[in-house]
Amino acid sequence: MGYRSGRYGRGNGDPTSSFMIIGIIIVIFIGIGIYHYLRKKKIREYCEKNRLTYEDSPVSMTGYSEPFDILTHGNSSYYSAGMYGTRGDIELNIVDYTYVTGYGKNRHTHNYTLCQLYREGTQFPCFFVRDENSFFDSIGSMLGGQDIDFAEDKTFSDKFVLQGVNESDVRRFFNNKVRRAFVRHHQKGNCYESKGQCFLLYRSGHCSLEGRLAMLNNALKIFNEISTTNYENSMGDIPRNPKYYG
């Protein structure tokens, strides 16, 4: 007399495996929730000790904020865990930013940490800087993607993709001093945008408090060096929503 293997073991009639999988998923979600709660708690406590405001909603700044290219992506977006305040004459905010693209099965969530700086009287052209990927960006250039290179500065041009709304303005602003500031202080994975009076550094993921402070330190070093560059914007109107090739 033979045995039918399908009648034995953990088949469709045995719910143990399903319960184990559901249990693991629940534990993972609880763990993620606890991590984010503790992360925000640490950020909030840091704000209380360092004269910064903690808010889960955006706080308007003196400078521009909404026109940054990164803030125009997706069909919905939201902010949380914002740190707002000043460092000397510099107004700053560091905040979690999330935007959503697609719907249903094609829905994707994109998480970033933003660090924005503003100082009264500062003036920049509209530009975007990120790490260069030699393979993909060479293909992008063939397809018409913008990358402003400097023949006299191969170090900078090989390291970064530089884009701008008005290329002549960007070239004029990115003198040797400005280029050296990005080469010296840049941290891999950081992206930078400028919008008239404001400077934005952002990176993928919601950073820990320590990661946020590292971003702020990086942003301040670059901002303080490039904001001393004498520059008069030749553009009549700064675009409300500048678009870059990403």
Secondary structure by P-SEA (a helix, b strand, c coil): ccccccccccccccaaaaaaaaaaaaaaaaaaaaaaaaaaaaaaaaaaaccbbbbcbbbbccccccccccccccccccccbbbbbbcccccbbbbbbbbbccccccbbbbbbbbbbbbbcccccccbbbbbbcaaaaaaaaaabbbbbbbcccaaaaaccccccccaaaaaaaccaaaaaaaaacccccbbbbbcccbbbbbbcccccaaaaaaaaaaaaaaaaaaaacccccccccccccccccc
